[in-house]
Amino acid sequence: MITLYRNARLIDATGDRYGDLTVEDGVITACGPLSWQRADKVVDMRRNALMPAFIDLHCHLRDPGYPQKETMETGMRAALKGGYAHLIAMANTDPVIATPMLVTQNHDKAKGLRLCALTQAAAAGESLGDDTPTDRAALSRVTNVLSNDGKTIFSDEFMKNLLLDSTKYGFIISTHCQPERAIVERDIRLLREVGGNLHIGHISRAETVDMVRRAKAEGLQLTCEVTPHHLFGWDSDYKVNPPLRMRADVDALIAGIQDGTIDCLATDHAPHTPEDKANGAAGISGIEHAFQIYLKVFTDHGIPLTRLSQMLSLNPARRLGLKAGLFLPGYPADVTALAVEEESELDAYAMISRSHNTPFHGRAVRGRVLKTIVDGETRYEYEKVV
């Protein structure tokens, strides 16, 4: 089956141009200037945009254990609506994802759903603690992401050994840092001492951006991410971890995007019931409108869409060791079709996630996901998950 997407604005990390994209049997076979090509199906994009589908390095699907908040299916349907084809789900479920069997069960469940691809993160410590390590050698055979996200690793010795193991077994450490400045400073110091594969989750402070910038200038190998809500919200007491900061912090985060200090955009999609939120639970459900927030922020600050694609697709793919995130022959046909010029308001009541917890209802956003294609198959069309 050959599908030709004609007359598209093709945006990836390498360029922003008009042309055609050809997909055959789930793989990109051609991308370039407008030209006649044989195809079984022709889709006229009417000069709307195509981008490599997004990869979320940090989300919570609450599966298993918390179906009242979200399930893998409802979370993935929301993700497809947001343009995402691959998700990294955190391990703070019930039971905690701490064994190879639990990782494999979620991977198998995702394959059965045929919605998004899944990398299930595993816990670095039993019960997400920093006393007893999980079997990292065994876990690294079924996943390449370990994280105690939701809890901070306070033990220096535990973190040091985790960094050493990340080199030994080849996995990425995705961190949760609260208090942010002290823990990030500690983790960078330990990285300097012993090396490792460090990825700093959901940074939110100007000082953190400066620490990461200095560490990279020093030659240390690490990556970090920022969420849509930390770019879009400030001076708010809406409960989220880490908290929404001041406008000066947001400005510093945007500067970190502009100069390359911040590598990736991740949602930290954290669904909760209304009762959870009323009782002080921290988190925002944001995966289905994250792109619209990012596009608004990038457009308002004159940041090119090639950089947006790099941070949403290419850099996460590279961090995970995936062949994805570019429009190149031989790459998987994971593609998101977008109307990038539209303006609208964020509507919490239109969310399809099981949880609608967001402080941004009514805020002006930009763009709309028209279609999400995974392995060459259309899994979402506007207002419809197929």
Summary of the structure (lengths in Angstrom):
residues: 386
radius of gyration: 19.9
end to end distance: 18.4
largest distance: 62.0
contacts: 1417
relative contact order: 0.17
helix: 32%
strand: 26%
